[in-house]
Amino acid sequence: MRTESLDFLRKMVETPSPSGYEQPVQKVVREWVSKFADEVRTDLHGNVIAAKNPKGSPRIMFAGHCDQLGLMVQHIDDEGFIYVNPIGGHDPIVLVGQCVIVWGPKGPIKGVMARKPVHLLARSNDELSKAPKISDLWVDIGVKDKKEAESIVDMGDPITWDLKITELRNDLMAAPGFDDKTGAWVVMEALRILSTRKFDAAVFAVSTVQEEIGLRGATTSAFGVEPHVGIAVDVTHATDHPSMEKKISGEVNLGKGPVIARGPNINPVVYDVMVKTARSKKIPFQLNGQSRATGTDANAIQISRAGVATGLVSVPNRYMHSPVEVISLKDLENCAKLLAEFVMAVTKRTDFTP
């Protein structure tokens, strides 16, 4: 991967963006994409919309959501321990024992997510065998009391896991927030690739907000962009690790390329052009059937206004919604290449009517 593009990915991952609190990472996106986009704007919802050849035809929208799971400060007790509510879908077991960061008004505050020690849980078989609730956990930031905590923490402050990337073997990386900062990275990288080419389409790369709490950013940005074609880029469950049921989720492997979805959420012409393009350009890809609405920005884009010809391209991801999501850099690069080549394959005469 290009050094500059990898640096952009790192900066995105290391910048907080819980749903509704995406402003810091969107600043990173704007600074990066402004180097090569024809237009860059941020709408009232917080979506960053970057365009190349904005007067072209057809209008193609790429969408990757920049928001990540998070927590919110809900209560501070007399001893200064912080109780939280979730932003997005958490597995409480994954939270226990994690280093976290409270993004307070005066700057980031390091903390740990704690619960009663196992020695004491063991005294009650029921308590030890049950999965904890988020309300059973608390954040310890090392303060003396409530007064000290309230001097640096406000109600509603967002909390994230410790935002860092761990490099693994074979071009794999682990980090929190790859769902779906990888998608936002892909759509902007595809726009960068296209910045040196000529094509018929108007291309809008959108870093959407609030996907984790209801596909909200895709809903509003698609209405504003009014695309003819919309491609959502998200992560999907890799099934190349223990406990995954391939007969239920399909076969998806890290390092074997982006995953092209097929199903009722997907326009058949978009699917055909995507697959033919991948084959002709020798871009590795995988296929996955989605028998219902996909749970991604594609859902919202498909039914925007009078309807949009929609596709979904996904990055294989192990351990989704955890602080150790694992992705392949090769998959990211090939995903961006696929989107760029899709644009090159589309002309003014391409008919996306099923």
C-alpha positions in Angstrom: 0.0 0.0 0.0 1.2 3.5 -0.7 2.8 5.1 2.3 0.5 8.2 2.1 -2.6 6.1 1.9 -1.6 3.9 4.8 -0.9 7.0 6.9 -4.4 8.2 6.1 -5.8 4.9 7.3 -3.8 5.0 10.5 -4.9 8.6 11.2 -8.6 7.6 10.7 -8.3 4.7 13.0 -6.5 6.7 15.7 -9.2 9.5 15.6 -12.4 9.0 17.6 -15.8 8.9 15.8 -18.6 7.3 17.8 -21.9 7.7 16.1 -23.0 11.3 16.4 -19.5 12.3 17.4 -17.8 11.9 14.0 -16.5 15.5 13.7 -12.8 14.7 14.5 -12.5 12.0 11.9 -14.4 14.0 9.3 -11.8 16.7 9.6 -9.2 14.1 8.8 -11.2 13.0 5.8 -11.7 16.5 4.5 -8.0 17.4 4.8 -7.0 14.2 2.9 -9.6 14.3 0.1 -9.2 18.1 -0.6 -5.9 17.3 -2.2 -7.5 15.7 -5.3 -11.3 16.2 -5.2 -13.0 18.8 -7.4 -15.4 19.7 -4.6 -15.6 18.9 -0.9 -18.5 19.8 1.4 -20.0 18.8 4.7 -23.8 18.7 5.0 -25.8 19.6 8.0 -25.9 16.0 9.2 -22.1 15.8 9.2 -21.6 13.7 6.0 -18.5 14.6 4.1 -19.2 14.6 0.3 -16.3 14.7 -2.1 -16.8 14.9 -5.9 -14.9 14.3 -9.1 -16.4 15.5 -12.4 -19.6 16.6 -10.6 -21.4 17.6 -13.8 -20.9 14.2 -15.4 -23.5 11.5 -16.0 -24.6 9.1 -14.6 -24.3 10.3 -11.0 -22.5 7.6 -8.9 -22.4 7.7 -5.1 -19.9 5.7 -3.1 -20.7 5.5 0.6 -18.6 4.2 3.5 -19.6 5.1 7.1 -16.9 6.7 9.3 -18.7 6.2 12.6 -17.7 3.5 15.0 -19.1 1.8 18.2 -18.7 3.8 21.3 -20.1 4.5 24.8 -21.5 7.6 26.4 -21.0 9.0 30.0 -24.4 8.5 31.7 -23.7 8.8 35.4 -20.8 9.5 37.8 -21.1 8.1 41.3 -19.8 9.7 44.5 -16.5 7.9 44.2 -15.9 9.2 40.7 -16.7 5.9 38.8 -18.3 6.4 35.5 -21.4 4.4 34.3 -22.2 4.4 30.6 -24.7 3.7 27.9 -23.8 2.1 24.6 -23.6 3.8 21.2 -24.2 1.0 18.8 -24.3 -2.8 19.3 -21.8 -4.0 21.9 -21.1 -7.4 23.3 -20.6 -6.6 27.0 -18.2 -9.5 27.5 -15.8 -7.8 25.0 -15.8 -4.6 27.1 -14.6 -6.1 30.3 -10.9 -5.4 31.1 -10.4 -3.0 28.1 -8.4 0.2 28.2 -10.7 3.0 27.1 -10.5 6.8 26.4 -13.1 9.3 27.6 -13.1 12.2 25.1 -13.7 15.0 27.6 -14.1 18.7 27.0 -10.5 19.3 28.1 -9.0 16.5 26.1 -8.7 12.7 26.2 -8.8 10.8 29.5 -7.4 7.3 29.9 -9.5 4.8 31.8 -10.2 1.1 32.2 -13.5 -0.8 31.9 -14.0 -2.8 35.1 -16.2 -5.2 36.9 -16.1 -7.3 40.1 -13.1 -9.6 40.2 -13.5 -13.3 39.3 -12.7 -14.4 42.8 -15.8 -12.7 44.1 -18.0 -13.6 41.1 -17.0 -17.3 41.9 -18.9 -17.1 45.2 -22.1 -17.0 43.2 -22.5 -19.6 40.5 -25.3 -17.6 38.9 -23.3 -14.4 38.7 -20.3 -16.1 37.3 -22.1 -18.0 34.6 -24.2 -15.0 33.4 -23.0 -12.6 30.8 -22.6 -9.1 32.3 -24.8 -6.2 31.4 -23.3 -2.9 30.4 -25.0 -1.5 33.5 -22.9 -3.9 35.6 -19.6 -2.3 34.4 -18.0 1.0 35.1 -15.1 3.1 33.9 -12.3 3.9 36.3 -10.3 7.0 35.4 -8.3 7.1 38.6 -9.9 10.2 40.2 -10.4 10.7 44.0 -14.1 11.5 43.9 -17.1 12.7 41.9 -16.0 16.4 42.1 -12.6 15.6 40.5 -14.3 13.5 37.8 -16.8 16.3 37.0 -14.0 18.8 36.6 -12.8 16.9 33.5 -15.8 14.9 32.3 -19.3 16.0 31.1 -22.5 14.0 30.8 -22.8 12.7 27.3 -19.0 12.7 26.6 -18.2 9.8 24.1 -15.9 6.9 25.1 -14.0 4.6 22.8 -11.6 1.7 23.1 -7.9 2.7 23.0 -7.6 3.6 19.4 -4.5 1.9 18.0 -3.5 -0.4 15.2 -1.7 -3.7 15.8 0.2 -5.1 12.8 0.0 -8.9 12.3 1.6 -11.2 9.8 0.7 -11.4 6.1 -0.4 -7.8 5.7 -3.1 -8.2 8.3 -4.0 -5.5 10.8 -6.1 -5.4 14.0 -7.8 -2.4 15.4 -11.1 -1.0 16.8 -13.2 0.9 14.3 -12.3 -1.0 11.1 -16.1 -1.2 10.9 -16.3 0.9 9.0 -13.4 3.3 8.7 -12.1 0.9 6.1 -15.2 1.6 4.0 -14.7 5.4 4.3 -11.0 4.9 3.4 -11.9 2.8 0.4 -14.3 5.3 -1.1 -11.9 8.2 -0.7 -9.0 6.1 -2.1 -11.1 5.2 -5.1 -11.7 8.9 -5.7 -7.9 9.4 -5.5 -7.3 6.7 -8.1 -9.9 8.3 -10.4 -8.4 11.8 -9.9 -5.9 11.2 -12.7 -8.4 9.6 -15.2 -11.2 10.8 -17.5 -14.6 9.2 -17.3 -18.2 10.1 -18.1 -19.8 9.7 -14.6 -20.1 12.3 -11.8 -18.6 10.5 -8.8 -19.5 11.4 -5.2 -17.5 9.7 -2.4 -19.3 10.1 0.9 -18.0 9.5 4.4 -21.4 8.9 6.0 -22.3 9.3 9.7 -24.5 7.4 12.2 -24.7 4.1 10.3 -24.4 2.2 13.6 -27.5 3.7 15.0 -29.8 3.5 12.0 -28.2 4.2 8.6 -28.9 7.9 9.1 -26.1 9.5 7.2 -26.7 7.4 4.1 -30.4 8.3 4.2 -29.7 12.1 4.2 -26.7 12.2 1.9 -28.3 10.0 -0.7 -31.3 12.3 -0.7 -29.0 15.3 -1.2 -26.6 13.7 -3.8 -29.5 12.2 -5.8 -27.4 9.5 -7.4 -28.5 7.2 -10.2 -26.1 4.5 -8.9 -25.1 4.0 -5.2 -22.3 1.6 -4.0 -22.1 1.1 -0.3 -18.7 -0.1 1.1 -18.8 -1.8 4.5 -17.3 -4.8 6.3 -18.6 -8.3 6.3 -18.0 -11.3 8.5 -15.0 -13.3 7.5 -15.7 -17.0 8.0 -12.1 -18.2 8.0 -11.7 -18.6 11.7 -13.1 -21.0 14.4 -16.8 -21.0 15.3 -18.1 -19.5 12.0 -20.8 -21.4 10.1 -20.1 -21.2 6.4 -23.3 -22.9 5.6 -25.1 -19.9 7.1 -22.8 -17.0 6.3 -21.1 -18.2 3.2 -17.3 -18.6 2.6 -15.4 -15.3 3.1 -11.7 -15.2 3.5 -9.2 -12.5 4.4 -6.8 -11.6 1.6 -8.9 -13.1 -1.2 -10.4 -9.8 -2.3 -13.5 -7.6 -1.8 -16.9 -9.3 -1.4 -19.5 -8.5 -4.0 -23.0 -9.0 -2.7 -26.0 -10.4 -4.6 -29.6 -10.4 -3.5 -32.8 -8.2 -3.4 -30.9 -5.2 -2.0 -28.7 -5.3 -5.1 -29.4 -4.0 -8.6 -28.7 -6.8 -11.0 -27.0 -4.5 -13.6 -24.7 -3.0 -11.0 -23.8 -6.6 -9.9 -23.1 -7.7 -13.4 -21.0 -4.7 -14.2 -19.1 -5.1 -11.0 -18.3 -8.8 -11.5 -17.4 -8.4 -15.2 -15.1 -5.5 -14.3 -13.4 -7.5 -11.6 -12.8 -10.4 -14.0 -11.6 -8.2 -16.9 -9.2 -6.2 -14.7 -8.1 -9.4 -12.8 -9.0 -8.0 -9.5 -9.6 -10.8 -7.0 -13.1 -10.9 -5.5 -15.5 -13.1 -3.6 -19.2 -13.5 -3.9 -21.8 -13.6 -1.1 -25.5 -14.0 -1.2 -27.7 -11.6 0.9 -31.3 -12.9 0.9 -32.7 -9.8 2.7 -31.8 -6.2 3.4 -28.1 -6.1 4.2 -28.0 -4.0 7.3 -25.6 -1.5 5.6 -25.9 1.9 4.0 -27.0 0.1 0.8 -30.5 -0.3 2.5 -31.0 3.4 2.8 -29.5 4.3 -0.6 -31.6 1.8 -2.5 -34.9 3.4 -1.5 -33.8 7.0 -1.6 -36.2 9.3 -3.6 -37.5 7.3 -6.5 -35.0 4.5 -6.1 -31.3 4.0 -6.8 -29.5 1.3 -8.6 -27.5 -0.1 -5.6 -24.6 -2.3 -5.0 -22.6 -3.5 -2.0 -18.9 -4.2 -1.8 -17.5 -5.4 1.5 -14.2 -5.8 3.2 -13.7 -9.1 5.0 -13.5 -8.5 8.7 -12.8 -10.9 11.6 -14.2 -10.2 15.1 -16.5 -7.4 14.1 -17.7 -5.0 16.9 -14.6 -5.7 19.0 -11.4 -3.8 19.7 -9.4 -6.4 17.6 -11.2 -6.3 14.3 -8.8 -7.9 11.7 -8.6 -6.9 8.1 -6.2 -7.4 5.1 -4.5 -4.4 3.5 -4.6 -6.3 0.2 -8.4 -6.4 0.4 -8.6 -2.7 1.0 -6.4 -1.9 -2.0 -8.4 -4.2 -4.3 -11.7 -2.8 -3.0 -10.6 0.7 -4.0 -9.4 -0.5 -7.4 -12.6 -2.3 -8.1 -14.7 0.8 -7.4 -12.5 3.0 -9.6 -12.6 0.4 -12.5 -16.4 0.2 -12.1 -16.6 3.9 -12.8 -14.4 3.5 -15.8 -16.7 0.8 -17.1 -19.8 3.0 -16.9 -20.7 5.4 -19.7 -23.5 7.8 -20.3 -25.3 5.1 -22.2 -25.2 2.5 -19.4 -28.8 1.5 -18.5 -29.2 0.3 -15.0 -32.9 -0.6 -15.4 -33.3 -4.2 -14.3 
